[in-house]
């Protein structure tokens, strides 16, 4: 309440980013984006972010291991996640005019499970993120 977000970019604008050169760079970039978003945040935002991280990690852990308990329940959960990702990508694809992105939905589903397990654990183990090579390190604490 009382805060307003303004931007000079149009709602119809899009940003195209060059792909990272390796999987390691992708993980480092993702950690930097996620951890950087909360670095200077006020306490309520940090608390909410920790809550979301705990939820994301536990739900991803469930998706990764639920097949041990019940294969049908696991298949249903993966199907729901896949369907949600598909709907999200479908809507963006039509708006941005990207016709080839639907084939990446299975990769996105697997990547999100991995990401939501790995980023919170990696932030606890090492709050440092290397950026732009070895010469610059950002520490999130």
C-alpha positions as CSV (number, residue, x, y, z in Angstrom):
1,X,0.0,0.0,0.0
2,X,1.3,3.4,-0.9
3,X,4.0,2.0,-3.2
4,X,3.8,2.4,-6.9
5,X,5.8,0.8,-9.7
6,X,6.4,2.7,-12.9
7,X,8.4,1.8,-15.9
8,X,9.2,3.4,-19.3
9,X,8.8,0.1,-21.1
10,X,5.6,-0.8,-22.9
11,X,3.6,-3.8,-21.8
12,X,4.2,-5.2,-25.3
13,X,8.0,-4.9,-25.1
14,X,10.2,-8.0,-24.8
15,X,13.9,-8.5,-23.9
16,X,15.9,-11.0,-25.7
17,X,18.9,-12.4,-23.9
18,X,21.8,-14.3,-25.4
19,X,22.2,-17.8,-24.0
20,X,24.8,-18.5,-21.4
21,X,27.8,-20.4,-22.6
22,X,27.5,-23.4,-20.2
23,X,25.2,-25.1,-17.6
24,X,27.5,-23.8,-14.8
25,X,27.0,-20.2,-16.1
26,X,23.2,-20.8,-16.1
27,X,23.2,-21.9,-12.5
28,X,25.4,-19.0,-11.4
29,X,23.2,-16.6,-13.3
30,X,20.0,-18.0,-11.8
31,X,21.5,-17.9,-8.3
32,X,22.5,-14.2,-8.9
33,X,19.0,-13.3,-10.0
34,X,17.2,-15.0,-7.2
35,X,19.6,-14.1,-4.4
36,X,20.0,-10.5,-5.7
37,X,16.3,-10.0,-5.6
38,X,16.3,-10.3,-1.9
39,X,19.7,-8.9,-1.0
40,X,18.5,-5.3,-0.2
41,X,14.9,-6.2,0.5
42,X,13.1,-5.1,3.6
43,X,12.6,-7.6,6.4
44,X,9.0,-8.6,5.5
45,X,10.1,-9.3,1.9
46,X,13.0,-11.4,3.1
47,X,10.7,-13.4,5.4
48,X,8.2,-14.0,2.6
49,X,11.0,-15.0,0.3
50,X,12.3,-17.6,2.8
51,X,8.7,-18.9,3.0
52,X,8.4,-19.2,-0.7
53,X,11.9,-20.9,-0.9
54,X,10.9,-23.4,1.7
55,X,7.6,-24.1,-0.1
56,X,9.4,-24.4,-3.5
57,X,12.1,-26.7,-2.1
58,X,9.6,-29.0,-0.3
59,X,7.3,-29.3,-3.2
60,X,10.2,-29.9,-5.6
61,X,11.5,-32.5,-3.2
62,X,8.1,-34.1,-3.2
63,X,8.0,-34.1,-7.0
64,X,11.5,-35.6,-7.1
65,X,10.8,-38.4,-4.6
66,X,7.1,-39.1,-4.4
67,X,7.4,-42.0,-6.9
68,X,8.9,-44.0,-4.0
69,X,5.6,-43.8,-2.1
70,X,3.0,-43.9,-4.8
71,X,3.7,-43.9,-8.6
72,X,0.1,-42.8,-9.5
73,X,0.2,-39.9,-7.1
74,X,3.6,-38.9,-8.4
75,X,2.4,-39.1,-12.0
76,X,-0.6,-36.9,-11.1
77,X,1.7,-34.3,-9.5
78,X,4.1,-34.3,-12.4
79,X,1.1,-34.0,-14.8
80,X,-0.3,-31.0,-12.9
81,X,3.2,-29.3,-12.9
82,X,3.7,-30.0,-16.6
83,X,0.2,-28.8,-17.5
84,X,0.7,-25.5,-15.5
85,X,4.0,-24.9,-17.2
86,X,2.5,-25.7,-20.6
87,X,-0.4,-23.2,-20.1
88,X,2.0,-20.5,-18.9
89,X,4.4,-21.0,-21.9
90,X,1.4,-21.3,-24.3
91,X,0.1,-17.9,-23.2
92,X,3.5,-16.3,-23.5
93,X,4.2,-17.9,-26.8
94,X,1.1,-16.5,-28.4
95,X,1.7,-13.0,-27.0
96,X,5.4,-12.9,-28.0
97,X,5.0,-14.7,-31.3
98,X,7.5,-17.5,-30.4
99,X,6.3,-20.6,-32.2
100,X,9.0,-23.1,-31.2
101,X,9.1,-22.8,-27.4
102,X,6.5,-25.4,-26.5
103,X,9.0,-28.2,-27.1
104,X,10.9,-26.9,-24.1
105,X,8.1,-27.4,-21.5
106,X,9.4,-30.9,-20.4
107,X,12.9,-29.4,-19.9
108,X,11.4,-26.4,-17.9
109,X,9.5,-28.8,-15.7
110,X,12.6,-30.8,-14.8
111,X,14.8,-27.6,-14.5
112,X,12.3,-26.0,-12.1
113,X,12.4,-29.0,-9.8
114,X,16.2,-29.0,-9.8
115,X,16.4,-25.3,-9.5
116,X,14.0,-25.0,-6.5
117,X,16.0,-27.7,-4.7
118,X,19.5,-26.5,-5.6
119,X,19.3,-22.7,-5.1
120,X,18.1,-22.6,-1.5
121,X,20.6,-25.3,-0.5
122,X,23.4,-23.6,-2.4
123,X,22.6,-20.2,-0.8
124,X,23.0,-21.8,2.7
125,X,26.2,-23.6,1.8
126,X,27.8,-20.6,0.0
127,X,26.3,-17.2,-0.2
128,X,28.9,-16.0,-2.7
129,X,28.0,-15.8,-6.4
130,X,30.7,-15.3,-9.1
131,X,29.7,-12.9,-11.7
132,X,31.4,-11.8,-15.0
133,X,34.2,-14.3,-14.5
134,X,36.4,-15.0,-11.5
135,X,37.3,-11.3,-10.9
136,X,33.9,-10.3,-9.4
137,X,32.1,-12.0,-6.5
138,X,28.9,-10.9,-4.9
139,X,28.2,-12.0,-1.4
140,X,24.6,-12.4,-0.2
141,X,24.2,-12.6,3.5
